[in-house]
């Protein structure tokens, strides 16, 4: 787990410690005159990093308390490897005012700050820790690719990621767990909270890295396969100067030579036998036929520009620099 500690503590004046449930109950507010209660609390958050971020978020979020007639002061102090940010809230409120609203507001603001920091700042470190601990045998560049793929699987890719329902669902789940915890606890250590209270969240991150590794391995195998096919094309003596490839809507194909005559069956007979014996699909058969013919140029004809893109990308990768696509002709419209 990435090294972070954070502590949130609540105190009453002049220093006697109480649980939040006791602190916020009307019977425990101090009174300075009839009908008026004194509100005084200190919240301390400690962390090894991102204290400027905590300071900015606390200052912004807790400013809303000023609308409740409260005064907010922030004070920063170092303590070993931690830096603590103390937030003191003090002020007056009329007895009988909605104290529960102040309690709920504070918990919501704290949950919002902590969950935002977890998702937007520590999550990257958590993912990298999972990858480093479980997939140490990959190189640095490979780990970086796996990390990028992991972000994709937890919907962290792109500027609009935070506007998706999946992102909001993740944020709300963490938010609610923090609020539930603060309802019964007056201190929260963020790294311990993540480890022991957000096990589902950590499992989600591990699942994302597993999917990312699977995706990375599949892409690596595909690249190695393409490189092998490229080698076959390079060493193969071209048997035709030009091949016109016509692909139908269903995915079936026809091959024509430079004189617009069907490619001779002696080029294809062996592949139809392979297809029957090895259950090759049309794409396998097509790639095999083209590699055997090894034409210097391939002109692709297809009625729809939206279908069979994966097959065509494979052909373009294998026959680099040899493939062109017809803008439209009679062959393109043939069934």
N, C-alpha and C positions, 0 to 999 in steps of 0.2 A: 504494500500500500504506500502511496506517495506520502512523504512526511509532512503532515500538517496537524496542528493542534489548535483548537479554538475553544474558549471557555466563556460561557455566558452565566453571570451570577447576578442575583437581585438581592439588595439589602434595604433594610429600613433604617431610618434615622433614630438614634445617633449611631447605629452600627449593628444593631441586633439583627441577626439573620432570620428570615422567614421564608417559607415556601410561597411561590406566587399565588397559590389559591388562598393562603392566609393573608398575604400582603394586599390583595386586591379586594378582599371582603370589606364591607362598610365598617364592621366592628373594629377593624385594625387601622383605619385611617386616624392620624393624629389631628386634633382639633385645636385651633389657635383662638377661636372665638365662637360664639354661639352661631350655629348654622353654617359654619365654614370649616372645611377639612383641608389639611396640608397633605400634598402629594409629594413624596420624595423617594426616588429610586436611583440606584446606580447599576448600570449594565456594563460588564467588562467582556470584551472579545479579544482573545489572544491568538496569534498565528505566527508562523515563521516567515510568511510572505504575504504579498497583496494587501498590506495594511493601508496603503493609500486608497485602494479600491474600497476596503471596508469603511474607511473614514468618509469617503465621498457618498457611499450608499447610505450609511447611517445618518449622515447629516441631511441628506435629501429626504429619506423616508421619515425620520423622526421629527422633521420640521412640521409635519402634519399635526404633531402633538401641541404645537403652539396655538393651534386653533381651539384646543381644549383648555386654554388658559395656563399652559405649562411652559416652563423654560428648559431648554435643552443645552447642555454644555458637554463638549468632547475634550478628553485629555489623553494624550499618548504617552506611554512609558515603557521602556525596555525591561525585560526580565529574563536573563539568560538568552537562550536561542529564540525566545518568543518576544514579540512586541504586543503590548496590551493597549487596547483602546477603550477607555472608560467613558461611558455616557451617563451623565447625571441629569435626571429629570426632576424638576421641582416646580411647585406652583400651588395655587389655591383653587378650590372648586366648591361650589355650593353643596351642602349636605342634601342628599336626595337626588343628586344628579346621576347620570347613567354611568356608574363606576364600571359595570360589566363591559360597557362599550369600550372604555379605555383599556381594560385588560385584553379584550379580543383584538383591538386595534394593534396593541404592542406585539402580541403573539403573531399576528398576521404579517406585520412588518418585518419582524425577525425571521420568520419562516421564508418570506419573500427574498430577503437578503441572502440567507444561507443557501437556499435552493438555487438562486441565481449564480452564486459563486461556484457551487458544486457543478452545475451543468455547463457553465460558460468558461470556467477557468481550471478547475481541478479535474474535470472529466478527461481532458487530453492526457494529463499525467497518469490518471488511473488506467486508461487504455494502454499507454506506453508501458506501464508497469506490468500489466497482464501479458502483453506481447513479449516483453523482455524476460519474464519469469517462465512462461510456458513455451515460447518459440525462440529460445536463445540460440538455436542452431542456424537460424537465418542470418544473412549478412545485414549490415546497416541499411543499405538501399532497399533490400527486400522487406525489412521491418517497416521502413517508411511507407512502402506501397501497401503493406498489410494495414498499417494505421489509417491510411487514406481510404482504403476499402471499408474499414471498420466504421469510419465516420459516415460513409454512405449508408451502411446498414442500420445505423441509429438515427438516420435522417438529419445529419449535421452538415450536409453538403449544400453549398449555395447560400446566397444572402437571405433568401426567403424561408430558410429552414425553420426559424422560430415561429412562423405563421402557420405551420401545418398542424393538423389535429393530433398527429402522433407526438410532436414536440410538446404541445400544450398538455397532452395527457401525461407525459413523463414529468413535466414540471408540476402539475397539480398533484400527482401521486406523492412526490417528494415533499411538496409543500404541506400536504395533509399529515404525513407522518411526523414532520417536525412540529406542527401544531399539536398533534395528539401527544407527542412526547413532552412538550412544554406545559401541557395541561396538568401534568403530574410530576414534573421535575423542574427544578430551578437552576440547573446547570446542564449545559450541553457541550460535550467535547466532539467536535465535528468529525475528526478522523475515526474516533470510536463509534460515533453514530453511524457513519457510512459503513463501517465494517460489520457492526452487529445489528443495526436497525434497518439498513438498506440492502439486505441480502438479495432481494429480488432485483434491485437496480444493478448490483454487481453481477448477478447471474445474467442479466440482460447484456451487460458489457462483454462478459465472457462469451456469450452466444454470438454477439456481433463479431468478435475477433475470430471465432471458429469459422463462421461463414466467410469472413474475409480471407482466412488462410485457404479454405476450399476454393474460393474464387481465384486467388492468386495462383494456386497450384494448377488449376484448370487452364488459366491463361498462359502459364509458363509451358505447360504441355502442348498447348495449341501453337505457341510461338516456335517451340522445338520441332513440332510436326511441319509447320510451314517452312522452316529452314531446311528440313530434310527434303521436302518436295521441291524447293528452290534448287537444291543441289542436283536432284534428278533432272530437272529441266535444263540446268546449265551443262550437264555432261551428255545429255541426249542430243543426238544429231537431228536437226529439224527435218521432218518428213514432208512438211507442207509450208509454203510461204505464207498463206493466209487461210484462216478458218473463220467462217461466219457462224456464230452461235445464236440460235433462235430458241428462246425459252417461252413456253406457253404459260397461261394463267395457272394451270394445274401443276406446273413444275417440270413437265416433260420437256425434252430438248431435241433439237435437230442440228446436225452439223453439215455445213456446206463448204465447198472449197472456193478458191478465188474465181472460178468460173460459174459459181452459183449452182454447182452440181452436188448432190448428196455425197458425203464422204463414203468411200468404198467400204463395204461390209467387212472386208478382211482386217480393217483397223479395229472393228468393233466386236467381232464374234467372240473373242476371248473374254471380253468384259461382260457380255451377256451371260456367259457361262459362270463367271465369277459371281455375278449378281444372283444367279439361281442357287449356287452352292453356298455362298457366304452371306446371303441376305443383305447385299449392298443396296443402299438407297440411291435415288437418282443423282444426288450430289456426289456421292462416292464414285459412281459410274462415270459421271461427267468429268470430274477431276482426273480420274485415271485415264480416260480416253484422251483428254487434252495433253496430259503429260506424255503419253505414248506417241502422239502425233508431234508434240513439241513445236507448234507453229511459231513462226517469227512474229506474226501479228494475229490478234484475235479481235474480231468486231462483234459486239454483242447487240442483238436485236430482241426487244421485248415490248409487249403492248402496254404493260403497266410498269411505271417507275417505282412503285411502292412495294412490289412483291419480290421475294427471293434476293433481298439485299445482302443477307449473310453469305449466301452462295457466291454472289458476285464479288463480295469483298475478299473471300478466300481466293477466287480466281485472280483477282488483281494483285493480291499479295504474293501468290506463287509465281505469276507471270509478270513480274514487275517491269513496267515500261513497255509492255507488249499489247496492252488491252485498251481498246477504245469503245465507245458506246455510240451506236447509230442514233442520230437525232430523229429519225423517222423515215420509213420506207415500206414497200410492200411486205417484206419479210417480217417487219415489226408487227404487222396486223394479222399475220397468218395464225390460225388456231394451233 
